[in-house]
Amino acid sequence: MAEKKKTKGFSRFLNNPVDFTLVITVLLLLSIGLVMVLSASAPTSLQETAGRDSYSYFVRQLGFAILGVIGMYFVSKIDYRIYQKFYKHAWWLSIILLVIVLVLGEEHGGAKRWLNIKITTIQPSEIVKFLMIVFYAGILVKNRDDLGKFFKGLVKHVAMLAPIIILLLLEPHISTSTVIIITCCIMMIVAGCKFWQFLLSGITVGAAGGTAATVLYLAYEPFRNAFQYAVTRVVTFMDPWKNVSGDGWQVIQSLYAIGSGGLFGAGLGESKQKYLYLPEPHNDFIFSVLAEELGFVGCVIVFVLFAIFIWRGILIAMKAPDMFGSLVAIGITTLVGIQAIINVAVVTSSIPATGMQLPFFSYGGTALCILLCEVGVLLSISRASSK
């Protein structure tokens, strides 16, 4: 009898409607992103194939997008509450993945962030982002009665994040570290940790982080190179025109692209800066190409779509049937929102340059698949909230 009741409940969950507004918003963002990858990647693709193929990046991204949408659908059918049973495993799996990439990962540009699995390369840090959301949602639910306390609440939970961040800095992967820290901190505040405690501990953590960074700088050459690279980026941000043909090149080309877009843009496919002037036009700086081709109006449309995504994500979190679902929804929504904000801030030279992708837009197959599956989890929470 109990088995029959459980099966009936699961069937009812599968038949519950998802957040249709969120689905349409995600599909619109994905569609615009694919069009922009097609446009932005064509010159680079032609160069790499000696003029034979201008669609290589687009075809690959389209394939992963289709897989991602299928994954999003199936994940949305899985009751999200099953993840709560494995939240501790999520932390250990994150550690294992980051250690593996440090030992066996491929090095590009002085950083070890990629694992070659023959058919493609993946960034374990993309998986770790979601695993940390699951872990913190689970641990915060378990320790909900202690969240208002300084040591048992804030300090204890922040300490659990330290090994993950250290491993990411050893790759080094500063941008992902920043996103994970912000996401987990927002989850902790939403769960019940005191905001003033974050402010008070900021000085302590800053001092400890500075000490750790100094030790790593002196003892670990890859981190030393990354630190020097970060300093160079800050100096370049302050005055990119000081070294027009060097470190300031990508920021200046990005500003040229955005500025020349005007109100309505030069037209789809008409970007000039994507012709090997703008580094990574189909990846980190794809928003610059979008601004040049679709103009201010196109940018506003994209901003509105991301705003709708964040709005629906917060609404799903508020309506979630339990605290775990609410925290996971907040975590995924924050993850997407923070990445979008940082990417746009970088390409507009509002903050120093960092390797942050624009969700649903930037080229990267496995990252896109993982992102769409995370949206599937968000839709699963919305399905559980439906009556």
FENJO-V871641 format. One record per residue. RES is the residue in one small letter. PSI is psi in whole degrees, 0 to 359 (999 if undefined). Layout:
<<RES | PSI> <RES | PSI>>
This chain:
<<m | 316> <a | 321> <e | 319> <k | 318> <k | 320> <k | 317> <t | 319> <k | 318> <g | 320> <f | 320> <s | 320> <r | 322> <f | 316> <l | 327> <n | 350> <n | 143> <p | 150> <v | 177> <d | 100> <f | 323> <t | 318> <l | 319> <v | 312> <i | 318> <t | 314> <v | 317> <l | 324> <l | 314> <l | 317> <l | 318> <s | 314> <i | 321> <g | 318> <l | 319> <v | 319> <m | 325> <v | 318> <l | 315> <s | 312> <a | 330> <s | 349> <a | 311> <p | 318> <t | 318> <s | 318> <l | 319> <q | 317> <e | 335> <t | 16> <a | 40> <g | 7> <r | 331> <d | 123> <s | 3> <y | 5> <s | 315> <y | 317> <f | 315> <v | 318> <r | 315> <q | 321> <l | 317> <g | 314> <f | 328> <a | 318> <i | 315> <l | 320> <g | 319> <v | 320> <i | 316> <g | 319> <m | 318> <y | 311> <f | 321> <v | 325> <s | 341> <k | 351> <i | 130> <d | 116> <y | 337> <r | 344> <i | 333> <y | 334> <q | 332> <k | 339> <f | 22> <y | 327> <k | 322> <h | 329> <a | 320> <w | 312> <w | 322> <l | 324> <s | 314> <i | 314> <i | 314> <l | 317> <l | 326> <v | 317> <i | 316> <v | 329> <l | 329> <v | 315> <l | 358> <g | 158> <e | 142> <e | 128> <h | 127> <g | 30> <g | 10> <a | 142> <k | 97> <r | 353> <w | 143> <l | 129> <n | 115> <i | 33> <k | 298> <i | 338> <t | 177> <t | 145> <i | 155> <q | 106> <p | 334> <s | 332> <e | 322> <i | 321> <v | 326> <k | 311> <f | 321> <l | 323> <m | 328> <i | 315> <v | 315> <f | 311> <y | 326> <a | 318> <g | 313> <i | 327> <l | 325> <v | 316> <k | 320> <n | 28> <r | 329> <d | 343> <d | 2> <l | 334> <g | 351> <k | 148> <f | 306> <f | 315> <k | 340> <g | 281> <l | 303> <v | 315> <k | 316> <h | 327> <v | 322> <a | 327> <m | 338> <l | 337> <a | 312> <p | 324> <i | 314> <i | 320> <i | 315> <l | 322> <l | 322> <l | 334> <l | 341> <e | 313> <p | 152> <h | 78> <i | 319> <s | 316> <t | 321> <s | 315> <t | 315> <v | 316> <i | 318> <i | 311> <i | 315> <t | 312> <c | 323> <c | 319> <i | 320> <m | 319> <m | 319> <i | 316> <v | 324> <a | 334> <g | 358> <c | 145> <k | 132> <f | 322> <w | 332> <q | 326> <f | 318> <l | 317> <l | 319> <s | 348> <g | 319> <i | 316> <t | 312> <v | 321> <g | 317> <a | 316> <a | 319> <g | 321> <g | 320> <t | 314> <a | 319> <a | 322> <t | 317> <v | 313> <l | 323> <y | 320> <l | 330> <a | 341> <y | 110> <e | 315> <p | 321> <f | 323> <r | 318> <n | 319> <a | 321> <f | 317> <q | 322> <y | 320> <a | 319> <v | 317> <t | 320> <r | 323> <v | 316> <v | 318> <t | 321> <f | 322> <m | 324> <d | 81> <p | 335> <w | 358> <k | 330> <n | 76> <v | 320> <s | 1> <g | 245> <d | 334> <g | 358> <w | 307> <q | 322> <v | 317> <i | 316> <q | 325> <s | 316> <l | 323> <y | 315> <a | 312> <i | 316> <g | 324> <s | 351> <g | 328> <g | 211> <l | 313> <f | 359> <g | 169> <a | 348> <g | 147> <l | 126> <g | 358> <e | 12> <s | 139> <k | 326> <q | 339> <k | 347> <y | 65> <l | 14> <y | 316> <l | 117> <p | 141> <e | 53> <p | 337> <h | 2> <n | 254> <d | 329> <f | 28> <i | 332> <f | 329> <s | 318> <v | 319> <l | 316> <a | 323> <e | 321> <e | 325> <l | 353> <g | 192> <f | 321> <v | 316> <g | 319> <c | 317> <v | 320> <i | 316> <v | 318> <f | 317> <v | 319> <l | 317> <f | 324> <a | 320> <i | 320> <f | 313> <i | 318> <w | 313> <r | 324> <g | 317> <i | 320> <l | 318> <i | 319> <a | 320> <m | 328> <k | 357> <a | 142> <p | 348> <d | 169> <m | 323> <f | 311> <g | 320> <s | 316> <l | 321> <v | 318> <a | 317> <i | 319> <g | 312> <i | 317> <t | 315> <t | 318> <l | 311> <v | 314> <g | 315> <i | 318> <q | 319> <a | 316> <i | 314> <i | 317> <n | 312> <v | 322> <a | 323> <v | 310> <v | 339> <t | 7> <s | 36> <s | 336> <i | 164> <p | 149> <a | 139> <t | 155> <g | 70> <m | 125> <q | 155> <l | 116> <p | 137> <f | 352> <f | 307> <s | 144> <y | 136> <g | 99> <g | 306> <t | 324> <a | 321> <l | 317> <c | 314> <i | 318> <l | 316> <l | 325> <c | 325> <e | 320> <v | 324> <g | 321> <v | 318> <l | 319> <l | 327> <s | 320> <i | 320> <s | 325> <r | 319> <a | 335> <s | 344> <s | 148> <k | 999>>
